């Protein structure tokens, strides 16, 4: 998340200029009479933010602090739309193409598009070491307990977001095998085929 003040960052980020324009308080209005909650609501309605707070900075400044929602993954939902999802698993925008550098996840069926299912995909991405994460493709979420992905020419059945550290250790140990499928969804009993 990027935290910024509309007054301090005007012109540096397009969102800051948009926030400053949404404040829309007539010049000369006494600071004590400004409805800070109404200003915050105007910002929330027009800009995708995780948080917004409006405060008075005496004698004459209205400070608007926002935390922008940051894309963590893009989900291709069952309807074929691309939804941008934050680190909490909350979809906040529909786009035509995934932002550069944001992993694409395919949700299979309605169970794959739930917040819990998306959190399992996020847990997978958080757990993988960078050298392994860079080789991941084709992430699919069927439910909160069934995440799969391609790692090079192999299929990895990850399962849920639980025991991620252990799953990474087991996956790393099994990578030298010739298996085409590595299933670490039940880390006590991993399976290779």
Secondary structure by P-SEA (a helix, b strand, c coil): cbbbbccccccccaaaaaaaaaccccccccccccaaaaaaaaaaacccccbbbbbbcccbbbbbbbbcccccbbbbccccbbbbbccccccccccccccccbbbbbbcccccccaaaaaaaaaaaaaccaaaaaaccbbbbccccbbbbbccccccccccccaaaaaaaaaaaaccccccbbbcccccccccc
